[in-house]
């Protein structure tokens, strides 16, 4: 059986590890970015996550969550994701800089997945189609930012920034 996991953040990595442990399962992990880690790859620099470390620990590693700060930073969580990836031999299943364009049910329980490479290879942009028996979506709730329109926001003269854009904690220092 062939299984696609879309997303290589915390949830996608855990799903891939659990699936690869099953007999006769071939796992392919698709990640749109050039590295694993999801939201931790780019955010939370210089400050901690908003939830305690237990939310992001990997019990399967056999180490306690005490290897992380109580409210870990993004780089610390990113490093934790890389350790998890390497510990369970998931790198060979990984397709970085590969965007899933569409999924279509085939009517027999299988899925047609279309993807394209976003990286530096010669075939960049070519759409490749593959058939999978199962697809696990782990794209993350924070992968695309949403800024709601708030009445009166046009008159607001202060700094208005989405959390995904807050890469330098000094921008909000003292506020």
C-alpha positions in Angstrom: 0.0 0.0 0.0 1.2 3.5 -0.9 0.4 6.4 1.5 1.0 10.1 0.9 1.5 12.4 3.9 1.0 16.1 2.9 3.0 18.3 5.3 6.2 17.7 7.3 5.5 19.6 10.5 4.9 17.9 13.8 1.7 16.1 12.8 2.9 15.0 9.4 6.2 13.6 10.8 4.3 11.6 13.5 1.8 10.3 11.0 4.6 9.2 8.6 6.4 7.4 11.4 3.3 5.6 12.5 2.5 4.6 9.0 6.0 3.4 8.1 5.9 1.1 11.1 3.0 -0.9 9.4 3.9 -3.9 7.3 3.8 -3.4 3.5 3.3 0.4 3.6 5.3 2.8 1.4 5.1 6.3 2.8 5.9 9.5 0.8 6.0 12.8 2.6 5.3 16.0 0.6 6.5 19.3 2.0 6.0 22.6 0.1 8.9 24.3 1.9 12.5 23.6 1.5 12.8 22.1 5.0 10.7 20.2 7.5 9.2 21.7 10.7 6.1 23.6 9.6 5.4 26.8 11.5 8.5 26.2 13.7 10.8 26.5 10.7 10.2 30.2 10.3 8.4 31.6 13.3 8.9 32.0 17.1 12.5 33.4 16.8 13.6 34.9 20.0 10.5 34.0 22.0 8.7 30.9 23.1 5.7 29.0 21.8 2.3 29.8 23.5 1.8 26.3 24.8 4.0 24.1 27.0 6.6 21.8 25.7 4.5 18.7 26.2 2.4 19.7 23.2 5.4 19.3 20.9 7.4 16.5 22.5 7.8 13.2 20.7 7.2 10.4 23.2 8.4 7.8 20.6 12.0 9.3 20.9 12.3 7.8 24.3 13.5 11.1 25.7 11.4 13.3 28.0 10.1 16.7 27.0 12.7 18.1 29.4 15.1 18.5 26.5 13.0 21.5 25.5 12.5 24.8 27.3 9.2 25.0 29.1 7.9 27.3 26.3 10.3 26.3 23.5 11.5 28.7 20.8 10.9 28.0 17.1 14.6 27.0 16.4 14.5 24.6 19.4 11.3 23.0 18.1 12.7 22.9 14.5 15.8 21.0 15.8 13.5 18.6 17.7 11.7 17.9 14.4 15.0 17.2 12.6 16.0 14.8 15.4 12.7 13.0 15.1 13.1 12.7 11.3 16.6 11.3 11.5 15.8 9.0 14.5 13.0 7.2 12.5 14.7 7.2 9.1 12.1 9.4 7.5 14.4 11.4 5.3 14.2 8.9 2.4 10.4 9.3 2.2 10.7 13.1 2.1 10.0 15.3 -1.0 11.0 18.8 0.0 10.0 21.9 -2.1 7.2 19.9 -3.6 3.7 21.3 -3.6 0.6 19.2 -3.8 -1.6 20.8 -6.5 -4.7 18.6 -6.3 -6.2 15.4 -5.1 -8.8 13.5 -6.9 -10.6 10.3 -5.8 -10.4 7.6 -8.4 -13.6 5.8 -7.4 -12.0 2.6 -6.3 -10.8 4.0 -2.9 -7.5 5.3 -4.3 -6.4 8.8 -4.9 -4.7 10.6 -7.8 -2.3 13.2 -6.4 -0.8 15.8 -8.6 2.4 17.6 -7.4 5.0 19.9 -8.7 8.6 20.6 -7.7 9.3 24.1 -6.5 13.0 23.6 -5.9 16.1 24.0 -8.0 15.9 20.8 -10.1 15.7 20.8 -13.9 12.1 19.7 -13.8 10.8 22.6 -11.7 7.2 23.3 -12.4 6.4 20.0 -14.1 3.3 18.4 -12.7 3.7 14.8 -11.7 0.7 12.5 -11.0 0.9 9.5 -8.7 -1.7 7.1 -7.4 -2.0 6.5 -3.6 -4.1 4.1 -1.6 -4.4 6.6 1.3 -3.6 10.3 1.8 -3.1 11.9 5.2 -3.4 15.7 5.3 -1.2 17.4 7.8 -0.9 20.8 6.3 -1.3 22.8 9.5 -3.8 25.4 10.6 -1.2 28.1 10.3 0.3 27.5 6.9 -1.7 30.4 5.3 -2.2 33.6 7.2 -5.7 35.1 7.5 -6.1 38.8 8.6 -9.8 39.6 9.2 -11.2 42.9 8.3 -12.1 44.7 11.5 -14.4 47.7 11.5 -12.3 50.8 12.0 -9.0 49.1 11.1 -8.4 51.6 8.3 -8.2 54.4 10.9 -5.7 52.5 13.1 -2.3 54.2 13.0 -0.3 51.6 14.9 1.6 48.6 13.8 -0.7 45.8 12.4 1.1 42.6 11.9 0.1 38.9 11.5 1.9 36.5 13.8 3.4 34.7 10.8 5.1 38.0 9.9 6.5 38.6 13.3 10.0 37.3 12.8 11.8 39.8 15.1 10.6 40.2 18.7 12.2 43.6 18.8 9.3 44.9 16.6 6.9 44.5 19.6 9.3 45.2 22.5 7.8 47.4 25.1 4.2 47.1 23.7 
